[in-house]
Amino acid sequence: MRILIVEDEETMVTALRALLSREGYQVVAARDGPEGVEAAKTTLPDLILLDLALPGLDGLEVCRRIRRFSTAPIIMLTARAAEGDKVTGLEVGADDYVTKPFAPRELAARIRAQIRRAQSYAQADDETVLQMGDIALDVSSRIAMVRGREVGLPPKEFDLLRVFMANPDRVLGRDYLLDRVWGEDYQGDVRTLDVHIRWLREKIERDPSAPAHILTVHGVGYRFR
């Protein structure tokens, strides 16, 4: 398992590297916001520890940019304890929020919990039947049931819904969704995704103009609940 630390304080990086190495993780470190975004792309970490106060780009913007292409769990580490900061961090795609100073054992436990959660999402993506609320998806037969009635979905809309349902309540970036549904070599317009989302909402939402399932996360992508 590889963990990316995005932190500009050298003493904190050293302490985190020692803790994570003892836990058996490989560690990669980035010292500013832009370097953190690039490292998330190139090293493909299993989890990211992200400071809020970073040079270049702050942690919220780093999180927002990483979420456009990655679903790796992100734990924010920060000295800011205000409730508003926590809410904003979670809204842009962080999975957890730890206030400095923190107990090493608690952080290690939170890391393990987030990795287990991510692994459960990966397993869900392989399941033949996905169920969430009033929506059920039979992956093997490609049948979608919404509020007890079968709904015909074209291939791309079905695949979008499958990715959403395998990752409930997670912020999924546009680039990530395009890669998963259209393929990594897709060179078309990102607006194609938004059009398919609109069509999908028309089929699964009670009120497509006020969606309850597929929510827009402005500047990032979408969240399914």
N, C-alpha and C positions, 0 to 999 in steps of 0.2 A: 504494500500500500504506500502511495506517495502523497505527501502533504506539502502544499505550497504555503509558505509564510510570507505575507505582504506586510512588512513592518520596517520603519525607518530607524528605530532605536536599536543600536547594535547590542546593548546589554539584554534587551528583551529577545532579540533574535537568538543570541547565544543560549539563553535560558530555555527558550522553547525548543531549540534544536537538541539540547541535551535531554529534555523531557521526552520528546518524540522519539529520539533514537533509542532511549531505554525501553520505550513501548514497542519497538520493532518497526517503526516507520522509516521510510526514506524521506529525506527532507530537502526541499528546494526553497530558496529565499529570494525575495525581491525587495528592493529598498525604496521604491517610490511607486506612484500610481500607474503610470504608463508601463513600467517594467513589470508590474504585477499582472496587468491585462495581457501583455505579450507572453509572460511565463505561463499563464493559464491556458493559452492557445497551444504553446509548444511542448509543455511538459505533461499535459493531460493529467492533472492531479486527481486523486480520489477524494480530497477534501482541501478546503482553503481556509486558512486563518487570516483574517483581514482586519487591519487597523483602520480606524476611521480618519485619524489625522495624518494624512500622507502628503508629501510634496508632489507637485505635478498634477495629480488628480486626487480629490478626497475619496475616502473609502466608499461613500455612497455612489459616486459616479463610477468607481472601479467595479463595484458590485453590479450596477446597472449594465455596464458594458460586458462583463463576463457572462451575465445571464442571457445575453443575446445569442451565445453560441454554446454554453455549457450548463449542465444541470448538476455539476459537482456540488456537494454540500458546502455552504459558506457559513463560517462562524465568525461574527464580528467581535473583535477585541478592542475595547476602548475605555478611556477614563471617563467618558460622558455617561452619566447615569440617568439623565432625564428621560421620562417616559416617552416624550415625543421623538427623541433620537432612536429609541428602540423600535417604535412603531414605524418610523420612516425606513429604518434598515430592513425590517421584515417586509415592508411593502415593495421595496425594490428588488427583493429576491433573496435576502439572507435567510438562513434556516435557524440560526440561533444567535444569541447576543450575550456576551460575557463581559462584565465590567471589571476593569483593572482596579486594584490588585485582585488576583484570583488564586484559589487553591489549586495547585498542580493536579491533585487527584480528581478534583471536580472537572477540570478542563479535560483530562484524559477520559473521564467517564462520558462527558458530552461528545467528545470526538467519536468514541466507540458507538454511542447511540446513533449519531448521524450517519456513520458508515453502515450500520445495520439497517437503518431506514432506507438508505440509497440502494442497498442490496435487495431489499424487499421490493422496491420499485422495479428493479431490473428483472426480478423473478415474475412480477405481475405482468410485465411486457410479454412474457412467454406463455402466459396462461391462455387457455382456450375460451374461457368465459370471464368477462369483466362486468362487474355490477357496481353502480354507484347511484344511490337515490332511486329515481324513477327511470333510470336508463340502464339497459343491459346490452352487452355486446357479445355475440357468439363469434369468436375470431375464426374458428375453423370453417364454419358455414357462411361467414360474412353476413350475418343477420343482426340488425339493430332493432331493439324493442324500446319504445319510448312510451311511458305510462301505459304499458300493457298492450300496445299496438305496434305491429311491425312497420318500420319506416325504411323505405328504399333509399339507400345512400350510394352515390357513385363512388368508384374506387378511392379517389383522393380524399373525399369527405369521410369515408369509412376509416381510412388510414389515419387521418387527422384525429378523429374521435378516439381511435385506439391509443394513440400516443397520449392524448389528454387523460384518458381514463386510467392509463398505467402510471400516470404522474399526478395524482390528485393534489390540488392545493399547492402546486409548485409553479413558480414563474418560469415560463418557457419562452425563450427568445425567438424572434422571427427567423434568424439564421439557423437555429437549432431545429425548428419545425420544418423549414425548407429542406435541410439535410436529411431529416428522418423520413419525410414523405416524398419529396421530389428527387432526393439523391444529392450526394456531395458535388456532383458535376453540373448541377442545375445552374444555368446562367441567365434565367429569365428575370422578370420584374418581381420584386418583393410584394408588389400590390396583388399579384396572383394569390398569395396566401390570404390577404385580407378579404378578397372576393370569396374565396372558398369558406372562410370563417363566416362571412355573412350568410352564405347559402346554408351552411351547417346550422347556424342559429335559427334560421327560418324553419328547419325541420325538427329541432329538438327543444327549442325554448317555448314556453307558454306565451311569452311576449318578446319577440326578437328585438324590439326597440328598447327593452329594459331587461337584458339577459341576466338569468340567475345562475347559469352554469358556466358559460364561456365569458370570462371577464377580461376587459382590456387593461393592461398595465402600461400606461403611457410611457413612451420612450424605450420600451423593452420588448413587450410581446403580449402574452396572454396567460391567464391562470384559469384552471378548470376546477370547479367545486360541485 
